[in-house]
Amino acid sequence: LSTKKGNRNFFINTLYHNIQSKLYGYEIKIHKDRARMYIEFLEKDLVAIKSIIDKIFIQYENHLPEVQHIDATAIFDKDFIKSNVVMRLVNTEKNRGILSDCPNESFYDLSIEYRVVVSVTKDNEGISSFRLTDESMKKADISYAELKEAAMTNTKNMLGVSVKSMDDTIKELMGDIEADLLLQQDMSEQNRYPMYIVTNNSKLHGAVNMLYDDVLSSVAEKLDDDMVVLPSSIHEIICVPLHCDKSIDELKDMVQFVNSTEVDIEDLLSDNIYLYNATLHKLSDVDTYYKEKEESKQFKNDESREVEPEEEPTRRMGHHR
């Protein structure tokens, strides 16, 4: 579907969004500038969509002050990419179509993908970026090692890290008085355990911060324990102490239930959970965590069995005749 309003062209196309599924998206073009947004509707509704074009233009105009103009050739500029590339974590299986022609790296059932940030709004609630492709990397003559190193630095520096307790988060959402009443009720539960939410300043694609050991280590220090990382969504993770009143299976079931009932499909990160070993400073899946714990325990047992050979008493005391 396409139409024109003044010097603005309006298109509705089938586009890939964050997952391997198709969503219709609309694209507005003013001269050489483009803005692409996503909406969900069925193909049979395309005719009805024409009636809301005016509203869409109003939405676009309201966001005009946030639009940053860049030279189109910048997408192939090595320095520009290295200065602005960031990482995102996505579910591998649900993004195979997208990942097939993009640089990426596997992390258990997840994948690290790379995007180049064009602008971040002043209120940190909006990010403009484009997905980096293999073709863009080739034209910019960037190696994967260079890309990853730059993204590891930029992601934290540009998007920030936010670590807040669940209590503080509830207070922000509900207000101090209502939150205090709720938390006082929870305090009556003997087995209440601390929880921390990790995201970034914009609260968009903040789950990527689970890749930073210093972030996880600081949370584990607050919990004074190894911890379970619950993938709340692509936007955030929740960290809880390993030794809480919930079993690993119960926590995994909880994540799966929330994913199936509360999380939008394009925001789903994983149905699995991950464990952080505070001693080894390592995040892994459940099986790997317990395997390494067992190997570490066995190693310590082997060390304790070692006995130094005894020396002859006369030789140790230095008695000679």
Secondary structure, 3 states (H helix, E strand, C coil): CEEEECCEEEEEEEEECCCCCEEEEEEEEECCEEEEEECCCCHHHHHHHHHHHHHHHHHHHHCHHHCCCCCHHHHHCHHHHHHHEEEEEEECHHHHHHHCCCCEEEECCEEEEEEEEEEECCCCCCEEEEECCHHHHHHHCCCHHHHHHHHHHHHHHHHCCEEEEHHHHHHHHHCHHHHHHHHHHHHCCCCCCCCEEEECCCCCCHHHHHHCHHHHHHHHHHHCCCEEEEEEECCEEEEEECCCCCCHHHHHHHHHHHHHHCCCHHHCCCCCCEEEECCCCEEEEHHHHHHHHHHHHHHHHHHHHCCCCCCCHHHHHCCCC
